[in-house]
Amino acid sequence: MKEVIFTIGSNELIAKNTYEMVLKGDTSEITRPGQFVNIKLKGFFLRRPISVCHCEEDRMVLIYKVVGEGTELMAGLEPGTELNVLTGLGNGFDTELAGDSPVLIGGGVGIPPMYGLCEALKARMSAENIKVVLGFNTADEAFYLREFSDLGVDVRVATLDGSVGTKGFVTDVLKELDYSFFYTCGPMPMFRAIEKVAKTSGQYSFEERMGCGFGACMGCSMTMADGSYKRVCKEGPVFRREEILWK
């Protein structure tokens, strides 16, 4: 973990209520796809945790949805604004578990870390062996379809109203696929649905309200299958399927 001052390079609307923010600064603490950052905003006591979508040596891309006062403030921040950011948080995904034909499943704002993971997996195997399933409510909420396709991977889309891709849920697509391992990030109802149909082991990246973001406050603790407690922000947000206690 490292506290870094980043400068906003751009902050643009890319879908309904969804923004892409490019930050410029030291990204050396981001070592795995699936890690997140915690952004300090003027006038707010708690920082805002945001997953990292893409990371380079001095450039980081974040995608966030406006859901409250904090993210609404973020949406109005102009290029050149400096942000205090805790970076390199969380454990991230383990790409060595992927096998030869992994599937990546993202729902809504759980999609951004799937992009960084997809880039990391592409460095390890042929892009055509990687499948990606993206879930949205409607077409106007969809984002990064072209960016995933440009990586050369097999992209499938599901929307609740059928306005793009398969009508239904990501699980309606997942049922028809063969794969060696799955990775997923999204809302809990999606996780519970995946757990019922998943054919292999996998990793879930949890979205959770966090007080500190680095394990001090214990506010994001969850009970594991072995009875232990683990913090989503510290030991997570990524957990292996077999570790999780589904209540």
Beta strands, then each sheet from edge to edge (+ up, - down):
strand 1: 2-15
strand 2: 18-24
strand 3: 36-40
strand 4: 48-55
strand 5: 59-65
strand 6: 82-89
strand 7: 103-107
strand 8: 131-136
strand 9: 154-159
strand 10: 166-167
strand 11: 182-185
strand 12: 202-205
strand 13: 221-223
strand 14: 229-231
strand 15: 238-240
sheet 1: 1+ 2- 5+ 4- 3+ 6- 1+
sheet 2: 10+ 9+ 8+ 7+ 11+ 12+ 15-
sheet 3: 13+ 14-
end
